[in-house]
Amino acid sequence: MLPEEVFLSHSDNDREFVSHLANVIRDHGIPAWYSRTDILGAQQWHDEIGMALNRCDWFVIVLSPNSVESLWVKREVLFALNQSHFAEKIIPVLYRDCDYEKLSWTLSSFQMVDFSKNSNDGFRDLFRIWGIGYRNP
């Protein structure tokens, strides 16, 4: 069940972690759409996000106190929850402990991948969902 492309939904305040997450996913041969690297300066970011959400086949939501307060993350999550192509393909990634039900009460029903204590364990669990082994860089 290897993804064709993963959409990374996150708060820009968590960019250091999300940049690392995107790089490790890409290093394992999986394309990852990450706004910091995939939206070029002159592009219409709203349109780019919409095209990526429609194109990507997996949705990873990075959960943190920053993301649960983000209006854009909430919009992306609500969009993903209503798209059939993301059915069974939404992965909440717990970066920092937070009240993630503020984004959606449904997130607790998804398989959570916990990065909050040990990132290597988080990566192993994430890649296990996709049926690939984690190679620690």
Secondary structure, DSSP 8 states (H G I E B T S, - for coil): ---S-EEEE--GGGHHHHHHHHHHHHHTT--EE-HHHHS-TTS-HHHHHHHHHHH-SEEEEEESHHHHT-HHHHHHHHHHHT-GGGTT-EEEEESS---GGGT-GGGGGS--EE-SS-HHHHHHHHHHHTT------
